[in-house]
Amino acid sequence: MTALGLASRREADAWIAAGWVRVDGGLARLGQRVRPGQRIDVDPQARHLQQRQVTILLHKPLGVVSGQAEDGHAAAATLISAATHWADDPAPLQFQPAHARGLAPAGRLDLDSRGLLVLTQDGRIARLLIGEDSAIEKEYLVQVAPLRPEAPPPPPAVLERLRHGLQLDGHALAPARVSWANEDRLRIVLREGRKRQIRRMCELVGLRVLDLQRVRIGRIVLGALPPGQWRYLGEFERF
């Protein structure tokens, strides 16, 4: 069911346990193998429950962690409330306390990074964005400076190294799109997300990161969403 995009693994297990899934007309069993060509039917109750799940787009500020709170820093999910709901959110949904429960970050931004963060109750969204086979682009604006203040501006070859040819933790990085957005800010587009990847990439070519902001995930852009505020992923928006 997960491979077909019908549900997350956790959802599928819950639906099977509730008797909401049939295979070729018979009740499905947990752990049952389904062969190609067999028909899977899902009870409308499961679909209705799934449709009530929300996905939230947060402009994460500095000093907030993406996941569980740690070392006195608040978790991003604690910012989701009626008071921080963006007044210009085009989605017709009205905030309900249930929308703030069970939210999980689909990807992460470090404590010292800011920008677009996805929090979701929908396991399908999480798998799409952070699954092993995810190919969703993430775009960042990265203000940089030489590691040594007296160093000259980086040569053009630096961009080529950032685009292709770097390794982290013994693994070759996937190709990236890198260009100058202005005289001191890089535009970096990745399809992978190793821990502190951009900061470590920049260090390898003699640059230090002064500011890092994620401005796009797939087709969803940060836009005018203010720091510390959030909006719903719209019904017709797709990553």
C-alpha positions in Angstrom: 0.0 0.0 0.0 2.9 2.3 0.7 4.5 1.5 -2.6 1.3 2.3 -4.4 1.0 5.7 -2.5 -2.2 4.7 -0.8 -1.0 5.3 2.7 2.0 5.5 5.0 3.2 2.2 6.5 1.8 3.2 9.9 -1.6 4.1 8.3 -1.7 0.9 6.4 -1.1 -1.2 9.5 -3.8 0.8 11.4 -6.3 0.4 8.5 -5.6 -3.4 8.3 -6.1 -3.7 12.0 -9.4 -1.9 11.8 -10.6 -4.2 9.0 -10.7 -1.4 6.4 -8.5 -3.2 3.8 -9.5 -6.0 1.5 -7.4 -8.0 -0.9 -9.4 -9.6 -3.7 -12.5 -9.3 -1.5 -11.0 -10.9 1.6 -10.0 -9.0 4.8 -6.3 -8.2 4.7 -4.0 -9.5 7.4 -1.0 -7.7 8.9 2.1 -8.9 7.1 0.2 -10.4 4.3 2.0 -10.4 0.9 0.1 -9.1 -2.1 1.0 -10.4 -5.5 1.0 -8.2 -8.7 -2.5 -8.2 -10.2 -4.3 -8.6 -6.9 -6.9 -5.9 -6.1 -6.6 -3.8 -3.0 -9.8 -2.1 -1.7 -9.8 0.5 1.1 -12.9 1.4 3.1 -14.2 5.0 2.6 -13.8 5.5 6.4 -10.0 5.3 6.0 -10.1 7.7 3.1 -12.2 10.2 5.1 -9.8 10.0 8.0 -6.8 10.6 5.7 -8.5 13.6 4.1 -8.7 15.3 7.5 -4.9 15.2 8.0 -3.2 18.5 7.5 0.2 19.6 6.2 1.6 22.9 7.4 4.3 25.2 5.9 6.2 27.0 8.6 8.8 29.8 8.2 11.2 28.5 10.8 13.1 31.2 12.6 16.6 30.9 13.9 17.0 29.2 17.3 14.2 26.7 16.8 14.8 23.0 16.3 13.0 21.1 13.6 12.2 18.0 15.7 12.1 17.4 19.5 13.0 20.3 21.8 16.6 20.1 23.0 19.0 22.2 25.1 16.3 24.7 25.9 15.4 25.4 22.3 11.7 25.1 21.3 10.5 22.5 18.7 9.1 23.9 15.5 5.8 22.2 16.2 5.2 24.4 19.3 4.9 27.4 17.0 1.7 26.1 15.4 -1.2 27.9 17.0 -4.1 30.2 16.1 -1.9 33.2 17.1 0.8 32.4 14.6 -1.4 31.4 11.7 -0.6 33.7 8.8 -3.4 36.1 8.2 -3.0 35.9 4.4 -3.2 32.1 4.2 -5.2 31.4 1.0 -6.4 28.0 2.3 -10.0 28.0 3.6 -9.3 25.9 6.7 -9.9 27.3 10.1 -7.3 26.3 12.7 -8.4 23.6 15.2 -6.2 22.3 18.1 -6.3 18.8 16.4 -4.3 20.3 13.5 -1.3 20.9 15.9 -1.3 17.3 17.1 0.9 14.5 15.6 2.8 16.9 13.4 6.2 15.5 12.2 8.8 17.5 10.3 9.3 16.2 6.8 12.9 17.1 6.6 14.9 19.4 8.8 16.5 22.8 9.2 19.4 23.2 11.6 19.1 25.4 14.7 21.1 28.1 13.0 19.2 27.9 9.7 15.8 29.4 8.8 13.2 29.2 6.1 10.6 26.8 4.8 9.9 23.7 6.9 7.1 21.2 6.3 5.2 19.7 9.2 2.7 17.0 8.4 0.2 14.5 9.8 0.3 12.7 6.5 2.8 9.9 6.1 2.5 10.0 2.4 3.9 13.6 2.4 6.7 12.6 4.7 7.7 9.7 2.4 7.6 11.9 -0.7 9.9 14.5 0.8 12.3 12.4 2.9 12.0 8.8 1.7 15.1 7.1 0.4 13.9 7.5 -3.2 12.8 11.1 -2.9 14.0 13.4 -5.7 12.3 16.6 -4.5 14.4 19.7 -5.0 15.3 22.0 -2.0 16.5 25.5 -2.8 18.5 27.6 -0.5 19.9 31.2 -0.4 23.3 31.0 1.4 25.3 34.1 2.4 29.0 33.2 2.5 32.4 34.8 3.2 35.9 33.4 2.9 37.0 31.3 5.8 40.1 33.6 6.1 39.1 37.3 6.1 42.2 38.2 4.1 41.5 35.7 1.4 40.5 36.9 -2.1 37.0 36.4 -3.5 36.4 32.8 -4.5 37.4 31.9 -8.1 34.8 30.5 -10.6 36.2 27.0 -10.0 34.7 27.0 -6.5 31.2 26.8 -8.1 32.2 23.9 -10.2 33.4 22.0 -7.1 30.2 22.8 -5.3 28.2 21.6 -8.2 30.0 18.3 -8.5 33.0 16.6 -7.1 32.7 16.9 -3.3 32.6 14.1 -0.8 31.2 14.0 2.7 31.7 11.1 5.1 33.4 9.1 2.4 30.4 9.4 0.0 30.3 11.4 -3.2 27.6 14.0 -3.2 24.9 14.1 -5.9 25.3 16.9 -8.4 23.9 20.3 -7.2 22.9 23.4 -9.0 24.9 26.3 -7.7 25.0 30.0 -8.9 25.6 33.4 -7.4 22.3 35.1 -6.4 24.3 38.3 -5.7 27.9 39.3 -4.8 27.9 37.4 -1.5 24.9 35.0 -1.6 24.8 31.6 -3.3 21.7 29.9 -4.7 22.0 26.2 -4.0 19.5 23.5 -5.2 19.9 20.0 -3.8 18.1 16.7 -4.1 19.6 15.2 -1.0 20.0 16.3 2.6 23.0 15.1 4.6 23.5 16.5 8.0 24.7 20.2 7.8 25.4 19.4 4.2 25.6 23.0 2.8 27.7 24.3 5.6 30.2 21.4 5.2 30.2 21.8 1.4 31.1 25.4 1.7 33.9 24.7 4.3 35.5 22.2 1.8 35.9 25.0 -0.7 37.1 27.7 1.7 33.8 29.4 2.5 31.9 29.9 5.8 28.2 30.3 5.9 26.9 33.5 7.5 23.2 32.9 6.8 21.2 30.0 5.3 17.6 30.2 4.3 15.5 27.5 2.5 13.2 29.2 0.1 11.7 26.3 -1.9 10.8 22.6 -1.5 9.7 21.2 -4.9 7.1 23.5 -6.3 6.2 25.1 -2.9 8.0 28.4 -2.2 8.4 30.3 1.0 7.2 33.5 -0.6 5.9 36.2 1.8 5.3 34.0 4.7 6.7 35.9 7.7 9.2 34.3 10.2 7.6 32.3 13.0 4.3 32.1 11.1 2.7 29.3 9.1 0.0 28.4 6.6 -1.7 25.2 5.4 -0.6 23.4 2.3 -3.5 24.1 -0.1 -5.8 21.5 -1.4 -4.4 21.8 -5.0 -0.8 22.4 -4.1 1.7 19.7 -4.9 5.3 19.3 -4.1 
